[in-house]
Amino acid sequence: MTLQELGAASGLTIDQLAARAGVRPATVAKRDAGTLRANPVSRRRLADVLGLAPAALRDAPSAARRTRARTPSGSRRTPGWPPDTAPAGGRVTRRN
């Protein structure tokens, strides 16, 4: 489960969870999005607010993201990318 889901189960919004834990709401949102790893102090504070052991927060949100990121076939890659065959000349280039 994500922090947002865990907070909602406790009747808390992201803003309320963050305020009670003494962290910024962006920290909670970024942690759920997988763009930030909470440091041990933040993880402990969030766990205390949610009534969980800090170790429970180490893996739970990242596991939830991995589950949502999978396609129906179980593959994590975007269908059709990268292409299965290289174009003529053998180079795959990206456009910005």
C-alpha positions in Angstrom: 0.0 0.0 0.0 1.1 3.6 -0.6 1.4 6.2 2.2 -1.7 7.8 0.7 -3.7 4.6 1.0 -2.3 3.9 4.5 -3.2 7.5 5.6 -6.7 7.2 4.1 -7.2 4.0 6.0 -6.4 6.0 9.2 -8.7 8.8 8.1 -5.9 11.1 7.1 -5.2 13.1 3.9 -1.6 13.4 2.6 -1.4 16.9 4.1 -2.7 15.7 7.5 -0.3 12.7 7.5 2.6 15.0 6.6 1.8 17.6 9.3 1.5 15.0 12.0 4.8 13.4 11.0 6.5 16.7 10.7 7.4 16.3 7.0 6.4 18.2 3.9 3.4 16.9 1.9 5.7 16.8 -1.1 7.9 14.3 0.7 4.9 11.9 1.2 3.8 12.4 -2.5 7.3 11.9 -3.9 7.8 8.8 -1.7 4.6 7.3 -3.1 5.6 8.2 -6.6 8.9 6.5 -6.2 11.0 9.6 -6.8 12.2 9.9 -3.3 13.4 7.5 -0.6 12.5 8.6 2.8 15.4 8.9 5.2 15.2 6.8 8.4 14.0 9.7 10.5 11.1 10.5 8.2 10.2 6.9 7.8 10.1 6.5 11.6 7.9 9.6 12.0 5.5 8.4 9.3 5.3 5.0 10.8 4.6 6.4 14.2 1.7 8.4 12.9 0.3 5.3 11.1 0.9 3.0 14.0 3.3 0.8 12.1 6.9 -0.4 12.5 9.3 1.7 10.4 10.4 -1.5 8.6 6.9 -1.9 7.3 7.3 1.3 5.3 10.6 0.3 3.8 9.1 -2.1 1.3 5.3 -1.6 1.2 5.0 1.5 -0.9 7.7 0.4 -3.4 5.9 -3.0 -3.8 2.6 -1.2 -4.5 4.3 0.9 -7.2 5.8 -2.2 -8.8 2.4 -3.9 -8.9 0.7 -0.9 -10.5 3.6 -0.4 -13.0 3.2 -3.9 -14.5 1.2 -4.3 -17.8 -1.5 -6.9 -18.0 1.1 -9.3 -19.6 3.3 -8.9 -16.5 6.0 -7.0 -18.4 7.2 -3.8 -17.0 8.2 -2.2 -20.3 6.1 0.0 -22.4 4.4 -2.0 -25.1 6.2 -1.3 -28.4 9.3 0.3 -26.8 12.1 -0.4 -27.1 11.5 -1.7 -30.6 12.2 -5.3 -31.1 14.3 -4.7 -34.2 16.7 -1.9 -34.9 16.1 0.4 -37.8 18.3 0.2 -40.9 21.8 1.2 -39.9 21.5 -0.4 -36.5 21.1 2.8 -34.4 18.1 3.7 -32.3 18.0 7.4 -31.7 15.7 9.5 -29.4 14.1 12.7 -30.3 13.8 15.4 -27.7 
